[in-house]
Amino acid sequence: MFKNKLTILFFVVIIIPIFIYFLFNNYFWKKTQIQSKNIFSENQNEDIEKNLNLKETKELNKMQINNNIYLEATKNKDQQKCFLLKSEKDKYLCIKNIAIQTLNKDLCGLINNKEEQNFCLRGITTLIATKEKNLSLCAELNDEQDQLTCIKKITEQNIAIGDCDQIPLRFFDLEDKKNIGDIELRNVCKSEVIYKKAVSDNNVFLCESIISNAIKIKCFGKLGNIPLNSDYDNDGLIYQDEIMYGSNPNIFDTDGDGYGDGDEVKKMYSPIGGGGLFKLN
């Protein structure tokens, strides 16, 4: 009995306190580990953030230096400084900018990229042509859209219709002259001059004398107050097509040959043949 009491006493006085000690010690150890991990993680995140900020700062500094070189080169028209720029694209842009500012075609030759070089040359030619109102220079451009843009820029200035004769004829010996007004640059030029005058005077009747079908349609569309897709005479030709083929948008059978304008065009005949079917060119 006495022995049992001693055992219980030993258990209560020694074993239980030791167990409680280890239990608490383990708890605080784990807590310390978690706190250490959190502190390490926070420090690591701070380091990553600092590195990212440092990297961004370096990149921004590089961009700023690059921008400063570009601005200084273009401002002072110093093409040699363009070669200090990092990317080839920036170099080409810098040289092209200076070439266009100075209207110096030779600088375009410093650009190795053929497409960018051509763009540079085309831009300078257009600027010189516009500045000098030299329509024949527009015709020297290789791209048709560039030619038309060049001509339009000059005709937007005050030029006489006779000035368009500077442009050499390209298709005067063309057998099929159906769309000659739209492809012959001299005719496009004259059409743009008439269009500008028609709009300036708000005179829809001038639209009729425009040679180019595309510009004539644009003129009637702007000044005629008639929807281009309307068909008032119900002949199967909308107003835009009546303008193009020269037929009367208010008469079902313009040439009076017994065939409606729309039917004639569908069968590839002219609606203004005059008294009979006349094959379109």
C-alpha positions in Angstrom: 0.0 0.0 0.0 2.8 2.3 1.0 4.6 1.3 -2.2 1.6 2.3 -4.3 1.5 5.7 -2.6 5.2 6.3 -3.4 4.6 5.4 -7.0 1.7 7.8 -7.4 3.6 10.5 -5.6 6.6 9.9 -7.9 4.4 10.1 -10.9 2.7 13.3 -9.8 5.8 15.1 -8.6 8.3 14.1 -11.3 6.8 12.5 -14.4 3.9 14.9 -14.9 6.0 18.1 -14.6 8.6 16.7 -17.0 5.8 15.9 -19.5 4.3 19.4 -19.1 7.8 20.9 -19.6 8.4 19.0 -22.8 4.9 19.8 -24.1 5.3 23.5 -23.6 8.9 23.4 -24.8 7.8 21.7 -28.0 4.9 24.3 -28.5 7.3 27.3 -28.1 9.9 25.6 -30.4 7.3 25.2 -33.2 6.0 28.7 -32.7 9.6 30.1 -32.9 10.2 28.1 -36.1 7.0 29.5 -37.7 8.0 33.0 -36.7 11.4 32.5 -38.1 10.0 31.2 -41.4 7.6 34.2 -41.6 10.5 36.6 -40.9 12.6 34.8 -43.5 9.8 34.9 -46.0 9.2 38.6 -45.4 12.9 39.3 -45.8 13.0 37.3 -49.0 10.0 39.1 -50.4 11.6 42.4 -49.5 14.8 41.3 -51.3 12.9 40.2 -54.4 11.0 43.5 -54.4 14.2 45.5 -54.0 15.8 43.5 -56.9 12.7 44.1 -59.1 12.7 47.8 -58.3 16.4 48.0 -59.0 15.9 46.2 -62.3 13.0 48.5 -63.2 15.1 51.6 -62.3 18.0 50.3 -64.5 15.6 49.7 -67.4 14.0 53.1 -67.0 17.5 54.7 -66.9 18.4 52.9 -70.1 15.2 54.1 -71.8 15.8 57.6 -70.6 19.4 57.6 -71.9 18.1 56.2 -75.3 15.4 58.8 -75.5 17.8 61.6 -74.7 20.2 60.4 -77.5 17.2 60.2 -79.9 16.0 63.7 -79.0 19.4 65.3 -79.2 20.2 63.6 -82.5 16.9 64.7 -84.2 17.0 68.1 -82.7 20.6 68.8 -83.9 20.0 66.8 -87.1 23.1 64.8 -86.2 22.6 61.4 -87.9 25.9 60.0 -86.5 24.4 60.1 -83.0 21.6 57.8 -84.2 24.1 55.0 -84.3 24.5 55.2 -80.5 20.9 54.0 -80.1 20.6 50.4 -79.0 17.9 48.9 -81.3 18.1 48.9 -85.1 14.5 50.1 -85.3 15.3 53.2 -83.2 18.4 53.9 -85.4 16.3 53.7 -88.6 13.6 55.9 -87.1 16.2 58.5 -86.0 17.9 58.6 -89.4 14.5 58.7 -91.2 13.4 61.6 -89.1 16.5 63.6 -89.8 16.4 62.7 -93.5 12.7 63.9 -93.8 13.5 67.1 -91.8 16.4 68.0 -94.1 14.8 66.5 -97.2 18.1 64.7 -97.8 17.6 61.5 -99.7 21.2 60.5 -99.3 20.6 59.9 -95.6 18.0 57.2 -96.5 20.9 55.2 -97.9 22.3 54.8 -94.3 19.2 52.6 -93.5 20.0 48.9 -94.2 16.4 47.8 -94.0 15.1 48.0 -97.6 11.5 48.6 -96.7 12.4 51.4 -94.3 14.8 52.9 -96.8 12.0 53.0 -99.5 9.6 54.5 -97.0 12.2 57.2 -96.3 12.7 58.0 -100.0 9.0 58.0 -100.7 8.3 60.4 -97.8 10.9 62.8 -99.0 9.8 62.7 -102.6 6.2 63.5 -101.5 7.3 66.3 -99.3 9.5 67.9 -102.0 6.7 67.5 -104.6 4.1 69.1 -102.2 6.4 71.9 -101.2 7.3 72.8 -104.9 3.8 71.8 -106.2 5.7 69.6 -108.6 3.2 67.1 -109.9 5.6 65.3 -112.2 7.5 64.2 -109.1 4.4 62.4 -107.9 4.4 60.3 -111.1 8.0 59.2 -110.3 6.8 57.4 -107.1 6.6 53.6 -107.7 3.6 52.9 -105.6 0.2 53.9 -107.1 -1.3 54.8 -103.7 1.7 57.0 -103.0 1.2 58.7 -106.3 -2.4 59.4 -105.6 -1.7 60.7 -102.1 1.0 63.0 -103.5 -1.3 64.4 -106.1 -4.1 64.9 -103.6 -1.8 66.8 -101.3 -0.8 69.2 -104.1 -4.4 69.6 -105.4 -5.5 70.6 -101.8 -3.4 73.7 -102.4 -4.5 76.3 -104.9 -3.5 75.0 -108.3 -5.0 75.5 -111.7 -6.4 72.6 -113.6 -3.8 73.2 -116.3 -1.1 72.5 -113.8 -2.1 68.8 -114.0 -0.6 68.7 -117.5 2.8 68.4 -115.8 2.0 64.8 -115.2 3.0 62.6 -118.2 0.3 60.5 -119.8 0.8 56.8 -119.2 -2.2 55.2 -120.9 -3.0 57.5 -123.8 -2.6 54.6 -126.2 -4.7 52.2 -124.1 -7.5 50.6 -126.2 -9.8 49.8 -123.3 -10.4 53.3 -121.9 -13.4 52.4 -119.7 -11.7 53.3 -116.4 -9.1 55.7 -117.9 -10.3 58.5 -115.6 -9.3 56.5 -112.5 -6.0 55.1 -113.7 -4.6 58.1 -115.6 -2.9 60.3 -113.0 -3.4 63.4 -115.0 -7.1 62.8 -115.1 -7.2 62.0 -111.4 -5.4 65.3 -110.8 -7.9 67.3 -112.8 -10.7 65.5 -111.1 -9.4 66.5 -107.7 -9.1 70.1 -108.7 -12.7 70.2 -109.9 -13.9 68.4 -106.8 -12.2 70.9 -104.6 -13.8 73.8 -106.6 -17.2 72.1 -106.4 -17.1 71.6 -102.7 -15.7 75.1 -102.2 -18.6 76.7 -104.3 -21.1 74.1 -103.1 -21.9 73.5 -106.8 -23.2 70.0 -107.5 -23.3 70.7 -111.2 -19.5 70.8 -111.3 -19.4 67.2 -110.3 -20.6 66.2 -113.7 -17.4 67.5 -115.4 -15.2 65.3 -113.1 -13.3 62.7 -115.2 -12.6 60.1 -112.5 -15.6 57.9 -111.7 -14.5 57.4 -108.1 -14.1 61.2 -107.5 -17.3 62.0 -109.4 -19.2 59.6 -107.1 -17.6 61.1 -104.1 -18.6 64.6 -105.3 -22.3 63.7 -106.0 -22.4 61.8 -102.7 -21.2 64.9 -100.8 -23.1 67.6 -102.6 -26.1 65.8 -104.3 -28.0 65.0 -101.1 -29.0 61.7 -102.7 -28.1 58.4 -101.1 -25.5 56.6 -103.3 -27.3 53.3 -102.9 -30.7 54.6 -104.0 -32.5 53.6 -107.2 -35.2 56.2 -107.9 -36.0 55.0 -111.4 -36.1 51.3 -110.4 -33.9 50.3 -113.4 -31.7 48.0 -111.3 -28.8 50.5 -111.2 -28.1 52.3 -107.9 -27.3 56.0 -108.0 -23.6 55.3 -107.6 -23.6 53.1 -110.7 -25.7 55.5 -112.7 -22.9 58.1 -112.1 -20.2 55.6 -113.1 -21.9 54.6 -116.4 -23.1 58.1 -117.2 -26.8 57.1 -117.3 -29.6 59.3 -116.0 -30.6 58.2 -112.4 -34.2 59.5 -113.0 -34.9 57.7 -116.3 -35.4 53.9 -116.5 -34.0 53.7 -120.1 -31.6 56.5 -120.6 -30.8 56.0 -124.3 -34.4 55.1 -125.2 -33.5 51.8 -127.0 -36.2 49.8 -125.2 -33.8 48.2 -122.7 -33.6 49.3 -119.0 -30.3 50.7 -117.9 -29.8 47.9 -115.3 -30.5 45.1 -117.8 -28.1 46.6 -120.3 -25.3 46.7 -117.7 -26.0 43.1 -116.6 -25.5 42.0 -120.2 -22.3 44.0 -120.5 -23.8 46.7 -122.7 -23.7 50.5 -122.3 -26.9 52.1 -121.0 -26.1 55.2 -123.0 -25.5 53.5 -126.4 -28.1 55.6 -128.1 -30.9 53.8 -130.0 -29.5 50.3 -129.7 -27.3 47.9 -127.8 -23.8 49.2 -127.6 -21.1 46.8 -126.2 -19.2 48.2 -123.2 -15.5 48.6 -123.9 
